[in-house]
Amino acid sequence: MINPRILILSVFASVLSIGALPQNRQTENVGDTLYFAVRNSLYENPVTQYYHYKLNTDNVFVSVYDRHESRPLLVEKGDGISGTALRAWTYHSISANTKVWGRASYDNYTRKNVRWNENADYDMVAPFLMGDSIGGDLKGESYMFSGGWAYDKGAYTLGVEASCRALLEYRNRDPRPRNSVVDISLKIGGAYAVSKDYKLFIGGCLRKYKQNSDIEYYSLKGSTSVYHETGLGTDYARFAGSNDATYHQGWAVGANVGLLPINVDGWSVFVDYKHFMVHKILTSAGDLPLNDLDRDLLSGEISWLHRWRSYVLGFRMFGGYVQGEGNEHIFGSPQSGIYPEISVSDIYKRRDIVAGISGEIGRRWKSSRLELSPFVRWESSNEKYLLPLRKINYDHLSVGSSAAIDYQMKKTLWVVKSTLSHVFASKGVFNLSGLSTASDLYQSLSDNYLYNSHDHSQISVLLHWNHPVTSSYRFYAQSSYALGVYTKNVTTRTFEVNVGLLF
């Protein structure tokens, strides 16, 4: 199923800015402002995009990135990823009360040493994966397009946004998986002015997802056994072996409500609910339904921001809850090639909780700016397989802070940002009853748990530079490096370079 920790973090992780409040159209493009860092979750609703930027912005850039783990923190995702990407986004006022925006990207990447997972989008379809003990590097290409529109008529604001993502992953040696994904979503929103300073907004979303997967073997030695995993080291043993073609299809529906200050200063509130279901179908056995995933996600935040002279102060409190369940379809002996369904058994449960608070303070001088962003975050993960009973539980308490400095040197803007954090982890529960401790799968799951249930630290540094090349265009370069230190001398290193134009 979706890794709820990653889902929640993607919504609630502090998007700490590298620039303060926008001063002109160039610096506004450098990154999220402090205002948007404090209130980043609100932009789940397209109607709030009307207030996202005050000026027209365009950004086109090329990105090169690489992540390496000395040992994989999660074997199903491998021990690193490297690739290149071309990305572009735009935000424009096309009339006095209408704004439009859009994004487009293309990624070409390699996920390294992936094992026990031959599917794409692990966070979407786990634990119901196709997997084997061999694995290897997976090459991938991903395309994404999105566009939105918002219209304001005094007391009322309307917004809509649509996006489409397409992905292809494959391997050029045995076993040779080929995964193709189409992921389409639509968001709508409306807002009404409840006072001169605030608008109450509501919204909804729809999403459709499908992934086709199959594995081929060219070697004369034949194929390895393919497992249809069902969570915590279990698999659907009846269909293990040569059943190597499946597809996952799913849908999501959601709603949100919130309060937005029109003129930046003040309180904001956001509450969001999503329901997601995805089905795993065994194509090689006549489109046989194997498993269903059912998830409910509830999240919310309260934030406050205030500008005073050359200072900006803010804080946000956030929380989220994910409840997921998975089941298995049980079939009788096939008759005329058709498997009669006997029952549906609930086999898998997962619960994840996150809560935290972050503070923001910014100070501006004539040609420079300083920002500090401390945060505290608590996370709890509880994963269970019912028969045989297996459990993996752990808690995290993360503390840290970011510091950013930018300096305007004549026409050139420099930005330096650093983040330091430490995770205090509980040892929790690790119980895989019935799974041999000598098996490769047990060792892989044990390693996954080991790195999540022990303390670890992370530090990152970012450097940004941009300079005008004409009166309308600015060239920029940005690089970042992050180091993570885990137990048993395991380290992670992430490096990224972006080069592009702001206009």
JOWO-V376342 format. One record per run of one state. SS is the DSSP state (2 for helix, 1 for strand, 0 for the rest). FROM is the first residue (numbers start at 1). TO is the last residue. If there is no record, write none. Layout:
ss: <SS & SS>
from: <FROM & FROM>
to: <TO & TO>
This chain:
ss: <0 & 2 & 0 & 2 & 0 & 2 & 0 & 2 & 0 & 2 & 0 & 1 & 0 & 1 & 2 & 1 & 0 & 1 & 0 & 1 & 0 & 2 & 0 & 1 & 0 & 1 & 0 & 1 & 0 & 1 & 0 & 1 & 0 & 1 & 0 & 1 & 0 & 2 & 0 & 1 & 0 & 1 & 0 & 1 & 2 & 0 & 1 & 0 & 1 & 0 & 1 & 0 & 1 & 0 & 1 & 0 & 1 & 0 & 1 & 0 & 1 & 0 & 1 & 0 & 2 & 0 & 1 & 0 & 1 & 0 & 2 & 0 & 1 & 0>
from: <1 & 4 & 13 & 27 & 30 & 34 & 39 & 40 & 45 & 46 & 52 & 57 & 70 & 74 & 75 & 78 & 79 & 80 & 96 & 98 & 115 & 122 & 126 & 130 & 132 & 136 & 154 & 156 & 171 & 176 & 194 & 198 & 217 & 226 & 232 & 234 & 236 & 237 & 240 & 241 & 242 & 245 & 262 & 266 & 283 & 286 & 288 & 309 & 311 & 332 & 335 & 336 & 338 & 339 & 341 & 365 & 368 & 386 & 390 & 410 & 412 & 426 & 429 & 433 & 440 & 453 & 456 & 469 & 474 & 486 & 487 & 490 & 491 & 503>
to: <3 & 12 & 26 & 29 & 33 & 38 & 39 & 44 & 45 & 51 & 56 & 69 & 73 & 74 & 77 & 78 & 79 & 95 & 97 & 114 & 121 & 125 & 129 & 131 & 135 & 153 & 155 & 170 & 175 & 193 & 197 & 216 & 225 & 231 & 233 & 235 & 236 & 239 & 240 & 241 & 244 & 261 & 265 & 282 & 285 & 287 & 308 & 310 & 331 & 334 & 335 & 337 & 338 & 340 & 364 & 367 & 385 & 389 & 409 & 411 & 425 & 428 & 432 & 439 & 452 & 455 & 468 & 473 & 485 & 486 & 489 & 490 & 502 & 503>
